[in-house]
Amino acid sequence: MDTRTTLALRDVEILFTPFLHRKINLATRVVMAPMTRRFAADGIPTPDMAEYYRRRAENDLGLIITEGTVIDDPAAASDTDTPRFFGGAAMRGWKAICRAVHATNCKIIPQLWHVGMARPTDGSAPNPQEPPIGPSGIDPITLQQTAAPMSRSRIAEVIASFARAAANARRLGFDGVEIQGAHGFLIDQFLWAATNHRSDEYGGDLTRRVRFAREVVQAVRKAVGRHFPILLRLSQWKPEHYQARIAENADELAEIVLPLSEAGVDIFDISTRTYDTPEFEGSPLTLAGWVRQLTGKPVIAVGSVGVDSRPLTRLLQMLGTQQLDLIAIGRALLADHEWARKTRMGAEQTITPFTHQSLGRLI
């Protein structure tokens, strides 16, 4: 082995050092990002899904964040093939997945999801009689109002649904929960001014727009207790609106993340198109870097690792200088369940590259 290879292997080892936290310890800093797969059988996780997660868990991952799994609100899901996180059969399926991952040295948490207004109205979603719901009834793609704004009673019902799902996760033996607050789904629809036109306590300025997310976190914290880890995924971008922003500058970002941190978020999962892009003009900090600096909480960064031709040099540098704590891998892990182990061994040339065909397979 020549010196250059030895140095490369030594440098990459920072990805595989333990992450130590007062609520959750991980064997490595490589996280499987939540990626919607739609392979559940009428919403019930299958044995094939258990194998899918196990294969990745045993290949040097520290944490798996499951694909989005819908809570028990009747308008939460957008299709019948996304797994649900309620009901006896679904809970048995998730318990089997949890056990399969725990047979390795990896931890696993479910991502709890409500799609809000990103729900079809063509009758294809579960409970087709239920209309989509959102803060102002605004479609997150067209930005047109297509439904009535959520009532306060519906807001309370959804908050309670998130809390029940989190309690189920703890009961089943998961290692924490992640709340999906990004990508134009329900919580993000409250945060984004383009989809939140309310004039009550849940809309208007940022302090009021963040209230729904804060109350979800508070309810989840109450349901799971002080010691159970809560993660929250946030993003600026939305599908079809890649330049969208919930915060135009660091001061506005602080108005969002500080109340959420105080409400009980332990780790922020920050989704960007590319993990190392500076977020605000005049600063080299990424969105994850800003959240880390503002809150003092650990951050997961995600965005295009392993699916472009760039070397991992920048990522390793950012981990080494503590600009981020964990890195989530998405599409690259769909294509090759051994991505982390091959990267660790310096065998990148053997990694199966991601293609769009990877989306159609559960391997």
C-alpha positions as CSV (number, residue, x, y, z in Angstrom):
1,M,0.0,0.0,0.0
2,D,1.6,3.3,-1.0
3,T,1.7,6.4,1.2
4,R,-1.1,8.2,-0.7
5,T,-3.5,5.4,-0.2
6,T,-2.5,5.1,3.5
7,L,-3.2,8.9,4.0
8,A,-6.5,8.7,2.2
9,L,-7.6,5.8,4.4
10,R,-6.4,7.6,7.5
11,D,-8.2,10.8,6.6
12,V,-11.5,9.0,5.8
13,E,-11.5,7.3,9.2
14,I,-13.0,10.4,10.8
15,L,-16.3,9.3,9.2
16,F,-16.1,6.2,11.3
17,T,-15.3,7.7,14.7
18,P,-18.0,7.4,17.3
19,F,-20.5,10.2,17.9
20,L,-21.2,10.6,21.6
21,H,-24.2,12.4,22.9
22,R,-25.9,12.4,26.3
23,K,-29.0,10.8,24.7
24,I,-27.7,8.7,21.8
25,N,-24.3,7.2,21.0
26,L,-23.5,6.1,17.4
27,A,-20.7,3.8,16.3
28,T,-19.9,6.0,13.2
29,R,-20.9,9.4,11.8
30,V,-22.5,8.0,8.7
31,V,-26.3,8.3,8.7
32,M,-28.8,6.8,6.2
33,A,-31.0,9.7,5.1
34,P,-34.8,9.2,5.1
35,M,-35.8,8.4,1.5
36,T,-39.4,7.6,0.4
37,R,-39.5,4.2,-1.2
38,R,-43.2,3.3,-1.4
39,F,-42.7,-0.5,-1.0
40,A,-45.0,-1.0,1.9
41,A,-48.0,-3.3,1.4
42,D,-51.0,-1.1,1.9
43,G,-49.0,0.9,4.4
44,I,-47.6,-2.1,6.3
45,P,-43.8,-2.6,6.4
46,T,-42.7,-5.9,4.8
47,P,-40.0,-8.4,5.5
48,D,-38.2,-7.2,2.4
49,M,-38.1,-3.7,4.0
50,A,-36.5,-5.3,7.1
51,E,-33.8,-6.8,5.0
52,Y,-33.3,-3.6,3.1
53,Y,-32.5,-1.7,6.3
54,R,-30.5,-4.6,7.8
55,R,-28.2,-4.8,4.9
56,R,-27.3,-1.1,5.2
57,A,-27.1,-1.2,9.0
58,E,-24.4,-4.0,9.0
59,N,-22.2,-2.0,6.7
60,D,-20.7,0.7,9.0
61,L,-23.7,3.0,9.4
62,G,-24.1,4.7,12.7
63,L,-27.7,5.6,12.3
64,I,-30.7,4.9,10.0
65,I,-33.4,7.4,9.7
66,T,-36.3,5.5,8.1
67,E,-38.2,6.7,5.1
68,G,-41.1,9.0,6.1
69,T,-43.8,7.1,7.9
70,V,-47.2,8.7,8.2
71,I,-48.9,9.5,11.5
72,D,-52.4,8.5,12.3
73,D,-54.1,11.7,11.2
74,P,-56.6,10.7,8.4
75,A,-55.1,13.2,5.9
76,A,-51.4,12.5,6.6
77,A,-50.6,10.2,3.7
78,S,-50.3,10.9,0.0
79,D,-50.5,7.3,-1.2
80,T,-51.2,3.7,0.0
81,D,-47.6,2.4,-0.5
82,T,-45.9,4.7,2.0
83,P,-45.6,2.9,5.4
84,R,-47.8,4.1,8.3
85,F,-46.8,4.3,11.9
86,F,-50.0,3.2,13.5
87,G,-52.2,0.1,13.7
88,G,-51.3,-3.3,14.9
89,A,-50.0,-4.8,11.6
90,A,-47.9,-1.8,10.8
91,M,-46.4,-1.7,14.3
92,R,-45.5,-5.3,14.1
93,G,-43.8,-4.7,10.8
94,W,-41.8,-1.8,12.3
95,K,-40.8,-3.8,15.3
96,A,-39.4,-6.4,13.1
97,I,-37.4,-3.7,11.2
98,C,-36.2,-2.3,14.5
99,R,-35.0,-5.8,15.7
100,A,-33.2,-6.5,12.4
101,V,-31.2,-3.2,12.7
102,H,-30.5,-3.7,16.4
103,A,-28.9,-7.1,15.5
104,T,-26.1,-4.9,14.1
105,N,-24.1,-2.1,15.7
106,C,-26.4,0.5,14.2
107,K,-29.2,2.6,15.7
108,I,-32.5,3.4,14.0
109,I,-35.2,6.1,14.3
110,P,-38.4,6.6,12.4
111,Q,-39.2,9.8,10.5
112,L,-42.7,10.9,11.4
113,W,-44.5,12.5,8.5
114,H,-47.6,14.5,7.6
115,V,-47.8,15.6,4.0
116,G,-50.3,18.4,4.6
117,M,-51.3,20.0,1.3
118,A,-49.0,17.8,-0.7
119,R,-51.8,15.2,-0.8
120,P,-53.6,14.3,-4.1
121,T,-57.3,15.0,-4.5
122,D,-57.9,12.4,-7.2
123,G,-59.0,9.7,-4.7
124,S,-55.8,7.7,-4.8
125,A,-54.7,8.6,-1.2
126,P,-55.9,6.7,1.9
127,N,-59.2,8.0,3.3
128,P,-60.0,9.6,-0.1
129,Q,-62.9,11.5,1.5
130,E,-60.4,13.5,3.5
131,P,-59.3,16.8,1.8
132,P,-55.7,17.9,2.1
133,I,-55.0,20.2,5.0
134,G,-52.5,23.0,5.6
135,P,-52.2,26.3,7.4
136,S,-53.9,28.3,4.6
137,G,-55.0,25.6,2.2
138,I,-52.3,26.5,-0.3
139,D,-50.9,23.9,-2.6
140,P,-47.1,23.9,-2.1
141,I,-46.4,23.3,-5.8
142,T,-48.8,25.7,-7.5
143,L,-49.0,28.1,-4.5
144,Q,-52.8,28.4,-5.2
145,Q,-55.4,28.0,-2.5
146,T,-57.2,24.8,-3.1
147,A,-58.6,24.0,0.4
148,A,-59.9,25.7,3.5
149,P,-57.3,26.8,6.1
150,M,-56.8,24.4,9.0
151,S,-59.0,25.1,12.0
152,R,-57.5,25.3,15.5
153,S,-59.2,22.0,16.3
154,R,-57.5,20.3,13.4
155,I,-54.2,21.8,14.4
156,A,-54.6,20.3,17.9
157,E,-55.5,16.9,16.4
158,V,-52.4,16.8,14.2
159,I,-50.2,17.8,17.1
160,A,-51.7,15.0,19.2
161,S,-51.1,12.5,16.3
162,F,-47.4,13.4,16.2
163,A,-47.2,12.8,19.9
164,R,-48.9,9.4,19.7
165,A,-46.5,8.3,16.9
166,A,-43.5,9.3,19.0
167,A,-44.8,7.4,22.0
168,N,-45.2,4.3,19.7
169,A,-41.6,4.7,18.6
170,R,-40.4,4.6,22.1
171,R,-42.6,1.7,23.0
172,L,-41.3,-0.4,20.1
173,G,-37.7,0.1,21.1
174,F,-36.5,2.7,18.5
175,D,-33.6,4.9,19.5
176,G,-35.3,8.2,19.0
177,V,-37.6,9.9,16.5
178,E,-37.3,12.4,13.7
179,I,-40.0,14.9,12.9
180,Q,-40.3,15.8,9.2
181,G,-40.3,19.6,9.1
182,A,-38.9,20.1,5.6
183,H,-39.5,19.9,1.9
184,G,-42.9,21.6,1.6
185,F,-44.8,19.2,3.8
186,L,-47.1,20.2,6.6
187,I,-44.8,21.6,9.2
188,D,-42.8,23.4,6.5
189,Q,-46.0,24.8,5.1
190,F,-46.5,26.6,8.4
191,L,-42.9,27.9,8.4
192,W,-42.9,29.1,4.7
193,A,-44.6,32.5,4.1
194,A,-45.7,31.4,0.7
195,T,-48.0,28.7,2.1
196,N,-48.9,30.4,5.4
197,H,-51.1,33.4,5.0
198,R,-52.8,33.1,8.4
199,S,-53.3,36.1,10.6
200,D,-53.9,34.3,13.9
201,E,-51.3,32.9,16.4
202,Y,-50.1,30.4,13.8
203,G,-49.2,32.8,11.0
204,G,-47.8,36.2,10.2
205,D,-44.3,36.9,11.4
206,L,-41.8,34.2,12.0
207,T,-42.5,34.0,15.7
208,R,-46.1,33.0,14.9
209,R,-45.2,30.8,11.8
210,V,-42.9,28.7,13.9
211,R,-45.5,28.1,16.6
212,F,-47.0,25.0,15.0
213,A,-43.6,23.3,14.7
214,R,-42.7,24.3,18.3
215,E,-46.0,22.9,19.6
216,V,-45.4,19.6,17.8
217,V,-41.9,19.3,19.3
218,Q,-43.3,20.2,22.8
219,A,-46.0,17.5,22.5
220,V,-43.5,14.9,21.3
221,R,-41.2,15.7,24.1
222,K,-44.0,15.4,26.6
223,A,-45.0,12.0,25.1
224,V,-41.5,10.5,25.1
225,G,-39.9,12.0,28.2
226,R,-36.7,13.9,28.8
227,H,-34.2,11.3,27.7
228,F,-35.5,10.1,24.4
229,P,-33.7,11.8,21.4
230,I,-35.8,14.1,19.1
231,L,-34.4,15.0,15.7
232,L,-36.0,17.6,13.4
233,R,-35.5,17.8,9.7
234,L,-35.4,21.3,8.2
235,S,-34.8,22.7,4.7
236,Q,-35.0,25.9,2.8
237,W,-35.8,24.3,-0.6
238,K,-39.0,22.6,-1.7
239,P,-39.9,20.4,-4.6
240,E,-40.4,22.7,-7.7
241,H,-39.2,25.6,-5.6
242,Y,-35.5,25.1,-5.1
243,Q,-34.7,28.7,-4.3
244,A,-37.4,29.0,-1.7
245,R,-36.4,30.2,1.8
246,I,-38.0,30.1,5.2
247,A,-35.2,32.4,6.4
248,E,-33.5,35.1,4.4
249,N,-30.6,35.6,6.8
250,A,-29.1,34.3,10.0
251,D,-31.3,36.5,12.3
252,E,-34.4,35.0,10.7
253,L,-33.0,31.5,11.0
254,A,-32.4,32.1,14.7
255,E,-36.1,33.0,15.1
256,I,-36.9,29.5,13.8
257,V,-34.3,27.2,15.3
258,L,-33.9,28.7,18.7
259,P,-37.6,28.2,19.8
260,L,-37.4,24.6,18.3
261,S,-34.2,23.9,20.2
262,E,-35.7,25.2,23.4
263,A,-38.9,23.1,22.8
264,G,-36.9,19.9,22.8
265,V,-35.0,19.2,19.6
266,D,-31.7,17.4,20.3
267,I,-30.2,17.2,16.8
268,F,-31.1,19.1,13.7
269,D,-31.1,17.3,10.4
270,I,-30.4,19.9,7.8
271,S,-31.3,19.1,4.2
272,T,-29.7,21.1,1.4
273,R,-29.1,20.4,-2.3
274,T,-25.4,20.2,-1.7
275,Y,-24.1,19.8,1.8
276,D,-21.2,22.3,1.6
277,T,-22.8,25.3,-0.1
278,P,-22.6,28.6,1.9
279,E,-26.1,29.7,2.9
280,F,-26.1,33.4,3.4
281,E,-24.1,36.1,1.6
282,G,-20.9,37.2,3.3
283,S,-20.3,34.0,5.3
284,P,-18.8,30.6,4.4
285,L,-21.1,28.8,6.8
286,T,-23.6,26.3,5.4
287,L,-27.2,26.1,6.6
288,A,-26.2,23.2,8.9
289,G,-23.2,25.3,10.1
290,W,-25.4,28.2,11.0
291,V,-27.9,26.0,12.8
292,R,-25.1,24.5,14.8
293,Q,-23.6,27.9,15.7
294,L,-27.0,29.4,16.6
295,T,-28.3,26.5,18.8
296,G,-25.2,24.8,20.0
297,K,-26.9,21.5,19.1
298,P,-25.4,18.8,16.9
299,V,-26.3,18.8,13.2
300,I,-26.7,16.3,10.4
301,A,-25.8,17.6,7.0
302,V,-27.2,16.0,3.8
303,G,-27.0,16.8,0.1
304,S,-25.4,15.0,-2.8
305,V,-22.6,13.1,-1.0
306,G,-21.6,10.1,-3.1
307,V,-23.7,11.0,-6.2
308,D,-21.3,13.5,-7.9
309,S,-17.7,13.2,-8.9
310,R,-16.3,15.4,-6.1
311,P,-13.9,13.7,-3.6
312,L,-14.8,13.6,0.0
313,T,-12.0,16.0,1.0
314,R,-14.3,18.9,1.8
315,L,-16.6,16.7,3.9
316,L,-13.7,15.3,5.9
317,Q,-12.4,18.8,6.5
318,M,-15.8,20.0,7.7
319,L,-16.1,17.1,10.1
320,G,-12.5,17.7,11.3
321,T,-13.2,21.4,12.1
322,Q,-16.6,20.6,13.7
323,Q,-18.7,22.4,11.1
324,L,-21.0,19.4,11.2
325,D,-21.3,16.4,13.4
326,L,-22.9,13.7,11.1
327,I,-23.4,13.2,7.4
328,A,-26.4,11.6,5.9
329,I,-26.2,9.6,2.7
330,G,-29.2,9.3,0.5
331,R,-29.2,8.2,-3.1
332,A,-25.8,6.6,-2.9
333,L,-27.0,4.2,-0.3
334,L,-30.0,3.3,-2.5
335,A,-27.7,2.1,-5.2
336,D,-25.1,0.3,-3.0
337,H,-25.9,-0.8,0.5
338,E,-22.1,-1.2,1.1
339,W,-21.3,2.4,0.3
340,A,-20.0,3.2,3.8
341,R,-17.9,0.1,4.1
342,K,-16.4,0.4,0.6
343,T,-15.6,4.1,1.4
344,R,-13.9,3.1,4.6
345,M,-11.8,0.4,2.9
346,G,-10.7,2.7,0.1
347,A,-12.6,0.7,-2.5
348,E,-14.6,3.6,-4.0
349,Q,-14.0,2.2,-7.5
350,T,-16.2,-0.8,-6.6
351,I,-19.2,1.3,-5.5
352,T,-22.3,0.8,-7.6
353,P,-23.3,4.3,-8.8
354,F,-26.7,5.7,-8.4
355,T,-29.0,5.8,-11.4
356,H,-32.7,6.5,-11.7
357,Q,-33.2,2.7,-11.9
358,S,-32.1,2.6,-8.3
359,L,-35.3,4.2,-7.3
360,G,-37.4,1.3,-8.6
361,R,-35.6,-1.4,-6.6
362,L,-35.5,-2.4,-2.9
363,I,-32.1,-4.1,-2.6
